[in-house]
Amino acid sequence: GTTAGPPAEPAQASALRDWLSDTLTAGGVAPLPSLAGALGSETAALSRAGNVQDACGCYYWALRLSDKVGADPPALVRRLGGGLNQRGRLALVAGELRAAEASFRDAFAAFSHASDPVNAALVLVNHATVCRSRARSKQRARSSCRSATLQALVAAGAAVLEEVPTAEEVEQLAEAARQQRRAVDAIRPLRGAQPSFYLASVRQLADDERELGLTLLAAIERSAERGAERGAE
């Protein structure tokens, strides 16, 4: 007898496969690696950032396919947001602040699109952490520079004045407070269901506002001191 051939591919699946292939080719984007191959590679399995990136790619293409058939499942958007947030957290730990900020912005857009205010607020908290990290980096650089300058001034017997916080420090502290305030505003309507998250967010906002205020005050006072010294000269 004759052997039956493989079942024909459904017309809709065939159209989706062709569309995806054409889109990849036109956009110059290489197809995602085989998940089976990635899982079989010890190096790939140990690369958390690479795995998260692949997951985000899978969710992205799943959404593209869903859009092709006229659907936009919130669950897929939410999962994409979770992957983007995780990618941002890994970049933050690695000190890649620009990449972390970009991922958190994308994650916020995804969670907002999925009408998920709790996770959207969590991403804003992470974005605020990026700004605080930038401010700390500026402060460490200023302290390191001041240490070398201080030694030279002491050796020369010159007067030593307190350093003025840089404009970049103030800017990043202000941005951290702004993002934290957005997180508090986002979670406030749900504070009854998320009391711990809301309280922790408010406390962090209070700390951010306090640090920003003290930094601004120090900048004003030290600038005034320097102006008085120049006037006396």
C-alpha positions as CSV (number, residue, x, y, z in Angstrom):
1,G,0.0,0.0,0.0
2,T,0.9,3.6,-0.2
3,T,2.2,5.5,2.8
4,A,0.2,8.5,3.8
5,G,2.1,11.8,3.5
6,P,2.3,14.3,6.4
7,P,-0.8,16.3,7.0
8,A,-1.1,19.6,5.1
9,E,-0.2,22.7,7.1
10,P,-3.3,24.8,7.9
11,A,-3.6,27.8,5.6
12,Q,-3.6,30.2,8.6
13,A,-0.4,28.7,10.1
14,S,1.3,28.8,6.7
15,A,0.4,32.5,6.2
16,L,1.7,33.4,9.7
17,R,5.0,31.4,9.1
18,D,5.5,33.1,5.7
19,W,4.7,36.6,7.2
20,L,7.2,36.0,10.0
21,S,9.9,34.8,7.6
22,D,9.4,37.8,5.3
23,T,9.4,40.3,8.2
24,L,12.7,38.8,9.6
25,T,14.3,39.0,6.2
26,A,13.1,42.5,5.4
27,G,14.2,43.8,8.8
28,G,17.6,42.2,8.6
29,V,16.9,40.4,11.9
30,A,18.4,37.0,12.4
31,P,15.9,34.4,13.7
32,L,16.1,33.6,17.4
33,P,18.4,30.6,18.3
34,S,16.8,27.3,18.9
35,L,15.7,27.1,22.5
36,A,16.7,23.4,22.5
37,G,20.2,24.3,21.3
38,A,20.5,27.1,23.9
39,L,19.4,24.8,26.8
40,G,22.0,22.2,25.6
41,S,24.8,24.7,25.9
42,E,26.3,25.1,29.3
43,T,27.6,28.6,28.4
44,A,24.2,29.8,27.2
45,A,22.5,28.3,30.2
46,L,24.8,30.2,32.5
47,S,24.2,33.5,30.6
48,R,21.1,34.8,32.4
49,A,21.2,38.0,30.5
50,G,21.2,36.1,27.2
51,N,18.4,33.9,28.2
52,V,16.3,36.8,29.4
53,Q,17.0,38.6,26.1
54,D,15.9,35.4,24.2
55,A,12.7,35.2,26.3
56,C,11.9,38.9,25.5
57,G,12.4,38.1,21.8
58,C,10.0,35.2,22.0
59,Y,7.3,37.2,23.7
60,Y,7.8,40.0,21.1
61,W,7.4,37.7,18.2
62,A,4.4,36.0,19.9
63,L,2.8,39.4,20.1
64,R,3.6,40.1,16.5
65,L,1.9,36.9,15.5
66,S,-1.1,37.7,17.8
67,D,-1.4,41.1,16.2
68,K,-1.5,39.4,12.8
69,V,-4.6,37.5,13.7
70,G,-6.3,40.5,15.3
71,A,-5.5,39.8,19.0
72,D,-3.4,41.5,21.6
73,P,-3.4,39.2,24.7
74,P,-2.6,41.2,27.9
75,A,-0.9,38.1,29.3
76,L,1.8,38.2,26.6
77,V,2.3,41.9,27.1
78,R,2.7,41.4,30.8
79,R,5.2,38.6,30.3
80,L,7.2,40.8,27.9
81,G,7.2,43.5,30.6
82,G,8.4,41.0,33.2
83,G,11.3,40.0,30.9
84,L,12.2,43.5,30.1
85,N,12.2,44.4,33.9
86,Q,14.4,41.4,34.6
87,R,16.8,42.5,31.8
88,G,17.0,45.9,33.4
89,R,17.7,44.4,36.8
90,L,20.6,42.4,35.4
91,A,22.0,45.4,33.7
92,L,21.7,47.4,36.9
93,V,23.6,44.8,38.9
94,A,26.3,44.9,36.1
95,G,26.6,48.6,36.4
96,E,25.2,49.2,32.9
97,L,23.0,52.0,33.9
98,R,22.0,53.3,30.4
99,A,20.9,49.8,29.3
100,A,19.0,49.3,32.6
101,E,17.2,52.6,32.2
102,A,16.2,51.7,28.6
103,S,14.8,48.3,29.7
104,F,12.9,49.8,32.6
105,R,11.3,52.4,30.3
106,D,10.2,49.6,27.9
107,A,8.9,47.5,30.8
108,F,6.9,50.4,32.1
109,A,5.3,50.8,28.7
110,A,4.5,47.1,28.5
111,F,2.9,47.0,32.0
112,S,1.0,50.2,31.3
113,H,-0.4,48.7,28.1
114,A,-1.4,45.6,30.0
115,S,-3.2,47.8,32.7
116,D,-1.0,46.3,35.4
117,P,-0.4,49.3,37.8
118,V,1.4,47.2,40.5
119,N,4.2,46.0,38.2
120,A,4.3,49.4,36.5
121,A,4.9,51.0,39.9
122,L,7.6,48.4,40.6
123,V,9.4,49.3,37.4
124,L,9.3,53.0,38.3
125,V,10.9,52.1,41.6
126,N,13.7,50.3,39.7
127,H,14.1,53.3,37.4
128,A,14.5,55.5,40.5
129,T,17.3,53.1,41.7
130,V,19.1,53.7,38.4
131,C,19.1,57.5,39.1
132,R,20.3,57.0,42.6
133,S,23.1,54.8,41.3
134,R,24.1,57.5,38.9
135,A,24.1,60.1,41.7
136,R,26.2,57.8,43.9
137,S,28.7,57.4,41.1
138,K,29.0,61.1,40.7
139,Q,29.5,61.5,44.4
140,R,32.2,58.9,44.5
141,A,34.0,60.6,41.6
142,R,33.8,63.9,43.3
143,S,35.1,62.5,46.6
144,S,38.0,60.8,44.9
145,C,38.9,64.0,43.1
146,R,38.6,66.0,46.3
147,S,40.9,63.6,48.2
148,A,43.7,64.3,45.7
149,T,43.0,68.1,45.7
150,L,42.8,68.2,49.5
151,Q,46.3,66.7,49.9
152,A,47.7,69.3,47.5
153,L,46.0,72.2,49.3
154,V,47.2,71.0,52.7
155,A,50.7,70.6,51.5
156,A,50.6,74.1,50.1
157,G,49.1,75.5,53.3
158,A,46.1,76.8,51.4
159,A,42.5,77.2,52.7
160,V,40.3,74.2,52.3
161,L,36.7,74.7,51.3
162,E,33.9,72.1,51.1
163,E,33.2,70.9,47.6
164,V,30.0,72.0,46.0
165,P,27.7,69.1,44.8
166,T,27.8,68.9,41.0
167,A,24.8,69.8,38.8
168,E,24.8,66.1,37.6
169,E,24.4,64.9,41.2
170,V,21.5,67.2,41.9
171,E,19.9,66.3,38.5
172,Q,20.0,62.6,39.2
173,L,18.8,62.9,42.8
174,A,15.9,65.0,41.5
175,E,15.1,62.4,38.8
176,A,15.2,59.6,41.4
177,A,12.6,61.5,43.5
178,R,10.5,62.1,40.4
179,Q,10.4,58.5,39.4
180,Q,9.8,57.4,43.0
181,R,6.9,59.9,43.3
182,R,5.4,58.4,40.1
183,A,5.6,55.0,41.7
184,V,3.8,56.2,44.8
185,D,1.1,57.9,42.7
186,A,0.7,54.7,40.6
187,I,0.3,52.4,43.7
188,R,-1.8,54.8,45.8
189,P,-5.2,53.7,44.4
190,L,-4.2,50.1,45.3
191,R,-2.7,50.8,48.7
192,G,-5.5,48.8,50.4
193,A,-4.4,45.7,48.5
194,Q,-0.7,46.4,48.6
195,P,-0.1,48.1,52.0
196,S,3.5,47.0,52.4
197,F,4.6,48.0,48.9
198,Y,2.8,51.4,49.3
199,L,4.4,52.0,52.7
200,A,7.9,51.1,51.5
201,S,7.5,53.3,48.4
202,V,6.4,56.3,50.5
203,R,9.3,55.8,52.9
204,Q,11.7,55.7,50.0
205,L,10.2,58.8,48.5
206,A,10.7,60.6,51.8
207,D,14.3,59.6,51.9
208,D,14.8,60.7,48.3
209,E,13.2,64.1,49.0
210,R,15.3,64.5,52.1
211,E,18.5,63.8,50.4
212,L,17.7,66.1,47.5
213,G,16.8,68.9,49.9
214,L,20.0,68.5,51.9
215,T,22.1,68.4,48.7
216,L,20.5,71.5,47.4
217,L,21.0,73.3,50.7
218,A,24.7,72.2,50.8
219,A,25.2,73.5,47.3
220,I,23.6,76.9,48.2
221,E,25.7,77.3,51.4
222,R,29.0,76.3,49.8
223,S,28.4,78.5,46.8
224,A,27.8,81.4,49.2
225,E,30.9,80.6,51.1
226,R,33.0,80.6,47.9
227,G,31.4,83.9,46.9
228,A,32.3,85.4,50.2
229,E,35.9,84.2,49.9
230,R,36.3,85.7,46.4
231,G,34.8,89.0,47.7
232,A,37.3,89.1,50.5
233,E,40.2,88.7,48.1
